[in-house]
Amino acid sequence: MLKVNLFKRIYYAIKTIVLTFGIWTIPFLLGVFIYLFFLRVLIYIGSICDWLFIKDIRSGQIKDTIVIVGNPRSGTTFLHRYLVKLRLGTGTELWQMIFPSAIIQNFLKPIIPYLESVSPTRFHSSDAHKTSLKSIETDDASMLFRFFDGFFIYGFIFAWAIEDLFDWVDPKKRDMSERDYNWFESLWLRVIYNSTQDRNVAKLFSISANLPKFQKRFPEAKILYMVRDPLSVIPSGLSLVTGVLDKSLGFWSLPKEKRTIYIDRLYKALVNLLLRFHDDWVNGKVDKSKVEIVRFDKMMNDFEGLMQGVLKLIEYTPDQEMLDNIKITAEEQRNYSSKHSYDLDKFGLTEDQIKKDCKVIYETFLGENNKND
């Protein structure tokens, strides 16, 4: 298995950012890595304290978790936050990923609103969805804070490198699933401990590339896999990431050659996530009895029907208040009109290219008569 230690990841991150964006980033990088070092020490101390003083964390076990999986901009954030709003489980807020110790969280919670001004969320465009330190976010981000690793670091940093470093985050070349899944369980136990819920609702786009192993590690987990037309989800995903990079580092002012290499790598990574899940699905490697395929078009046009499938999968009987909420939300979804439009030329893409690269996604998941089986 390919081995890439922490110091190598840090070295390549610094080298890549400086070569891509210029030497003016060096003071910024020094500040970031000093902060990350402090954060790692804090996480280590807090984790020891949690283990010593909280039995539920020391000997707890995650059961019946709900995990929303799918490419960014496929509707995962809406469904994730909605299920948490319905109190079907608790989600992980961004600040809880940054400061995952349950004990430390109790001390920091009162000051979190005051930290928003220095939060990385200020670079996130609200056109995609509103975010903040208190927002329920994708649990993949915790890999960046805990290990300085994962798909986040590839998407925002390593995709800029002189050589293509996708193998560093590819579970077929460098499988860190045991480390990652142990950490997710630890994180979720802490979030549940500091909540009123006994179940977690997570969002993980990365496990699209390794779902069979995730199901083996968490056999009781219920998976909601989000599917959206690649002609919409791919340019929307590219727009989301490049929007953050433009706001923070001036993406669109960089030379076209650099932008083209980066966009090409990110595009391939997004397509790869779709194809990996598809291959596991059609080759019988996924336990389909624990998976509900959630189409974006159905989420917009038949939300009540969609939620019936979700509630059946998680074996939950809704009360009248929940049914009324679902009905109201369904009406809002039907009347919603997106203000977003994406220019494929801006990313050097064509409709034919996306349809060709994602042909099997259309055939398997987006045909009129496709079902979960």
Secondary structure by P-SEA (a helix, b strand, c coil): cccccaaaaaaaaaaaaaaaccccaaaaaaaaaaaaaaaaaaaaaaaaaaaacccccccccccbbbbbbcccccaaaaaaaaaaaaccbbbbcccccccccaaaaaacccccccccccccccccccccccccccccccaaaaaaaaccccaaaaaccccccccccccccccccccaaaaaaaaaaaaaaaaaaaccccbbbbbbccccccaaaaaaacccbbbbbbbcccccaaaaaaaaaaaaaaaccccccccaaaaaaaaaaaaaaaaaaaaaaaaaaaacccccccbbbbbcccccccaaaaaaaaaaaacccccaaaaaaaaaaaaaaaacccccccccccccccaaaaaaaaaaaaacccccccccc
